[in-house]
Amino acid sequence: MKKTLISIFSFIILTFFAGSSQAVDYPGDYTIDNIDTSGDIAGLAGYTGVDGTLKIISTTLTDLSGLENITNVGALYISINAALTSLGALSKLTSVSGDLIIQYNHTLTSLSGLNNITRVGVDLYINNNDALTSLGALSNLTRVGESLDIIFNDALTSLNGLDNITYVGGTLRIAANAALTSLNGLDNITNVGTLHIGSNETLTNLCALYNVNLNSAYTLQIYDNTLLSMDTAYALETQLRSNGFTGTAYIHDNNGSGLVSCDLEEPSIYGNVSGSCGGPALKDVYMLLYRESCYHGYSLCLGNAAEK
């Protein structure tokens, strides 16, 4: 009955707009599932968008053929599609005003097809995609309105593709990505609400986060990263506090050794230790103190090296 009503409604709408080039959005939420997958896809024929949430969930699809005309959605959920290997049919999609959630698609290796999305209005979740190796298709994305989660993607080795994101309004959470060794690709993010980096087994480097301005009303959490050292985690905290962060930090159970230092521009380092900490003649001294003492749990402020 549901499919019949949808088909009748679609026929009426498409007949009304026949011969017109005007874009037509499906009015409300729409689900493509495993009950009548081909019928569900056919029900969107002629539409260029979905006003509500488009859910593609628990199908046996290998690709999304039939959705080539979709340019905008209120939200997009692509979840639990065990055979899905391609998102290429979504190449015209430019606007996601709500959530974009891609999770539990165990044979999906890339996000190619999402290349033209520039903003996600609310949350972007990329979770539990076992074969995903690349986020390169997201290279035009500049802004995530709320949270950005990248969690439990076992084959993901790089965050390259996120390079143009500058703003994350909520939590930036990178967790349990077993093959991820660095956060390169996040280098241009300057505004974040809360920052969580946890349980990434091979992560050793946090340098990509040194430009972040973290919301002081929230928290910094760095925890359970097997190869990341506590010194490296504390070095990031020191840098974020020099950027203005005054909130609470929870840093624990990072079991690596040594310090992965990050090359910083001299003006920003000098700026952080200027004022009563010294003048131009002491620049090199304070740069040395910053690179050595601060990385081992000290912060420089107004002429003092005070243990945190």
Secondary structure, 3 states (H helix, E strand, C coil): CHHHHHHHHHHHHHHHCCCCCCCCEECCCEEECCCCHHHHHHCCCCCCEEEEEEEEECCCCCCCCCCCCCCEEEEEEEECCCCCCCCHHHCCCCEECCCEEEECCCCCCCCCCCCCCCEECCCEEEECCCCCCCCHHHCCCCEECCCEEEECCCCCCCCCCCCCCCEEEEEEEEECCCCCCECCCCCCCCEEEEEEEECCCCCCECHHHCCCEECCCCEEEEECCCCCEHHHHHHHHHHHHHCCCCCEEEEECCCECCCCCCCCCHHHHHHHCCHHHCCHHHHHHHHHHHHHCHHHCEEEECCEEEEC
